[in-house]
Amino acid sequence: MPMFKIWCPELGQSIDDAKTVKGFDHESAATNWADWHDHDSADYAIVGGEVAEVQVLHEGETKPVTVRVFGEMTRSYRARAMP
């Protein structure tokens, strides 16, 4: 799977602060970064409705792509029949 460097200038980050993330493309790497970032910060701001604008640089590229990342909380249910 391709590797991408991702950073968020809105958070005061530069390429020197980039997190290396796997993804199929720029967008999937950005969503993987958002999942990591929300969990790491424990704020869950992105999944809570904030939009994060990140810079995504694919290995071998020289110019990053700007990607806006959105999140949403969804309900999830499970059920098990009792014996």
Backbone as JSON, one array per atom type, in Angstrom:
{
  "sequence": "MPMFKIWCPELGQSIDDAKTVKGFDHESAATNWADWHDHDSADYAIVGGEVAEVQVLHEGETKPVTVRVFGEMTRSYRARAMP",
  "N": [[0.85, -1.17, 0.0], [0.55, 2.24, -0.79], [2.51, 4.95, 0.66], [2.04, 7.97, 2.5], [2.81, 11.33, 3.42], [1.42, 13.37, 5.88], [0.19, 16.45, 7.05], [-1.14, 19.12, 9.07], [-1.62, 22.33, 8.47], [-3.33, 24.18, 9.77], [-3.15, 23.43, 12.37], [-0.74, 24.35, 13.04], [1.24, 22.84, 11.98], [3.97, 21.64, 9.95], [5.65, 20.23, 7.08], [7.72, 19.03, 8.4], [6.54, 18.05, 10.66], [5.0, 16.02, 9.78], [2.92, 13.12, 9.64], [3.42, 9.79, 8.78], [1.45, 7.86, 6.74], [-0.47, 5.1, 5.59], [-2.3, 4.51, 2.55], [-4.74, 4.11, -0.08], [-5.01, 6.14, -1.87], [-4.7, 9.75, -2.04], [-6.96, 10.73, -0.66], [-7.9, 8.53, 0.89], [-5.71, 8.12, 2.51], [-5.78, 10.51, 3.92], [-8.16, 10.19, 5.38], [-7.4, 8.06, 6.97], [-5.39, 9.31, 8.44], [-6.99, 11.2, 9.8], [-8.53, 9.54, 11.44], [-6.5, 8.5, 13.08], [-5.56, 10.95, 14.19], [-7.82, 12.04, 15.54], [-8.19, 10.06, 17.51], [-5.66, 10.12, 18.77], [-5.53, 12.74, 19.78], [-7.67, 12.74, 21.43], [-9.8, 14.43, 21.33], [-11.63, 14.12, 19.32], [-12.53, 15.85, 17.33], [-12.82, 16.01, 14.52], [-14.51, 13.87, 13.79], [-16.56, 14.81, 15.24], [-17.6, 16.84, 13.77], [-16.03, 18.99, 12.89], [-14.05, 20.32, 10.21], [-11.08, 19.29, 8.74], [-8.34, 20.61, 7.1], [-5.87, 19.27, 5.3], [-2.46, 18.67, 4.28], [-1.29, 16.49, 1.86], [1.16, 14.34, 0.9], [2.35, 12.22, -1.45], [4.66, 9.52, -1.53], [7.56, 10.17, -3.37], [6.44, 12.27, -4.78], [6.58, 15.83, -5.32], [4.98, 17.96, -4.77], [2.48, 18.7, -2.45], [-0.96, 17.61, -2.03], [-3.92, 19.31, -1.3], [-6.32, 18.31, 0.99], [-9.59, 18.08, 2.19], [-10.94, 16.92, 5.15], [-13.66, 15.21, 6.47], [-15.87, 14.15, 9.06], [-18.18, 11.97, 10.74], [-20.42, 11.02, 13.29], [-21.77, 7.86, 13.71], [-24.46, 5.66, 14.37], [-24.19, 2.41, 15.68], [-25.08, -0.94, 15.83], [-25.32, -4.17, 17.4], [-26.36, -7.55, 17.52], [-27.15, -10.6, 19.24], [-28.39, -13.81, 19.13], [-29.82, -15.57, 21.8], [-28.98, -18.68, 23.34]],
  "CA": [[0.0, 0.0, 0.0], [1.36, 3.47, -0.86], [2.72, 5.74, 1.87], [1.83, 9.4, 2.33], [3.1, 12.2, 4.56], [0.26, 14.24, 6.08], [0.28, 17.43, 8.12], [-2.27, 20.05, 9.11], [-1.15, 23.69, 8.75], [-4.23, 24.85, 10.72], [-2.69, 23.07, 13.71], [0.62, 24.85, 13.18], [2.17, 21.81, 11.52], [4.64, 21.75, 8.65], [6.07, 18.92, 6.61], [8.6, 18.45, 9.42], [5.67, 17.42, 11.66], [4.12, 15.1, 9.06], [2.71, 11.73, 10.06], [3.44, 8.89, 7.63], [0.21, 7.09, 6.77], [-0.78, 4.29, 4.41], [-3.58, 4.77, 1.92], [-4.85, 3.74, -1.49], [-4.85, 7.39, -2.6], [-4.58, 10.9, -1.13], [-8.14, 10.85, 0.2], [-7.97, 7.45, 1.89], [-4.64, 8.4, 3.48], [-6.25, 11.61, 4.78], [-9.14, 9.66, 6.34], [-6.63, 7.27, 7.95], [-4.76, 10.3, 9.32], [-8.03, 11.78, 10.66], [-8.86, 8.54, 12.45], [-5.38, 8.51, 14.03], [-5.49, 12.24, 14.86], [-8.92, 12.14, 16.51], [-7.9, 9.16, 18.63], [-4.45, 10.58, 19.46], [-5.8, 13.98, 20.5], [-8.79, 12.44, 22.33], [-10.84, 15.45, 21.17], [-12.58, 13.62, 18.31], [-13.1, 17.04, 16.71], [-13.19, 15.78, 13.13], [-15.71, 13.05, 13.79], [-17.59, 15.61, 15.87], [-18.16, 17.8, 12.83], [-15.06, 19.95, 12.36], [-13.39, 19.96, 8.96], [-9.63, 19.48, 8.79], [-7.71, 20.75, 5.79], [-4.53, 18.72, 5.47], [-1.58, 18.53, 3.13], [-1.0, 15.07, 1.67], [2.26, 14.19, -0.05], [2.64, 10.83, -1.81], [6.09, 9.24, -1.69], [8.04, 10.41, -4.72], [5.9, 13.52, -5.3], [7.24, 17.03, -4.77], [3.96, 18.94, -4.39], [1.37, 18.08, -1.72], [-2.35, 17.84, -2.43], [-4.76, 19.74, -0.18], [-7.5, 17.46, 1.14], [-10.46, 18.42, 3.31], [-11.39, 15.69, 5.79], [-14.9, 15.35, 7.22], [-16.23, 12.96, 9.82], [-19.52, 11.98, 11.32], [-20.7, 9.93, 14.21], [-22.87, 7.02, 13.24], [-24.89, 4.66, 15.33], [-23.83, 1.05, 15.29], [-25.74, -1.89, 16.72], [-25.07, -5.59, 17.22], [-27.33, -8.42, 18.23], [-26.84, -12.02, 19.31], [-29.49, -14.67, 19.63], [-29.48, -16.32, 23.01], [-29.25, -20.12, 23.17]],
  "C": [[0.9, 1.24, 0.0], [1.43, 4.2, 0.49], [2.6, 7.23, 1.54], [2.29, 10.12, 3.59], [1.95, 13.19, 4.66], [0.53, 15.17, 7.26], [-0.85, 18.44, 7.98], [-1.76, 21.45, 9.47], [-2.02, 24.45, 9.74], [-3.84, 24.55, 12.16], [-1.25, 23.53, 13.96], [1.67, 23.85, 12.7], [2.76, 22.15, 10.17], [5.03, 20.34, 8.22], [7.0, 18.24, 7.61], [7.82, 17.71, 10.51], [4.81, 16.31, 11.07], [4.09, 13.71, 9.69], [2.72, 10.9, 8.78], [2.29, 7.92, 7.77], [0.07, 6.29, 5.48], [-2.13, 4.7, 3.85], [-3.57, 4.34, 0.47], [-4.63, 4.96, -2.38], [-4.78, 8.52, -1.56], [-5.75, 10.97, -0.15], [-8.21, 9.76, 1.26], [-6.86, 7.62, 2.93], [-5.08, 9.49, 4.44], [-7.28, 11.1, 5.79], [-8.44, 8.79, 7.37], [-5.93, 8.2, 8.94], [-5.79, 10.86, 10.3], [-8.42, 10.81, 11.77], [-7.77, 8.5, 13.52], [-5.39, 9.8, 14.85], [-6.6, 12.39, 15.91], [-8.65, 11.28, 17.73], [-6.71, 9.68, 19.45], [-4.72, 11.83, 20.3], [-6.89, 13.8, 21.56], [-9.87, 13.51, 22.27], [-11.96, 14.97, 20.25], [-13.29, 14.78, 17.63], [-13.58, 16.78, 15.29], [-14.46, 14.94, 13.05], [-16.88, 13.79, 14.44], [-18.15, 16.71, 14.98], [-17.21, 18.85, 12.3], [-14.44, 19.41, 11.08], [-11.9, 20.23, 9.13], [-9.11, 19.57, 7.36], [-6.25, 20.36, 5.95], [-3.77, 18.73, 4.16], [-1.15, 17.07, 3.05], [0.04, 14.94, 0.57], [2.56, 12.71, -0.24], [4.14, 10.66, -1.95], [6.49, 9.45, -3.14], [7.49, 11.68, -5.35], [6.64, 14.69, -4.67], [6.23, 18.08, -4.31], [2.81, 18.25, -3.67], [0.02, 18.44, -2.32], [-3.11, 18.27, -1.18], [-6.02, 18.89, -0.17], [-8.28, 17.93, 2.36], [-11.06, 17.13, 3.85], [-12.61, 16.0, 6.66], [-15.14, 14.06, 8.0], [-17.66, 13.07, 10.3], [-19.65, 10.8, 12.26], [-21.88, 9.15, 13.65], [-23.21, 6.02, 14.33], [-24.54, 3.28, 14.78], [-24.44, 0.09, 16.32], [-25.29, -3.31, 16.39], [-26.11, -6.37, 17.98], [-26.83, -9.85, 18.19], [-28.04, -12.76, 19.83], [-28.98, -15.43, 20.83], [-29.82, -17.79, 22.82], [-30.5, -20.55, 23.94]]
}
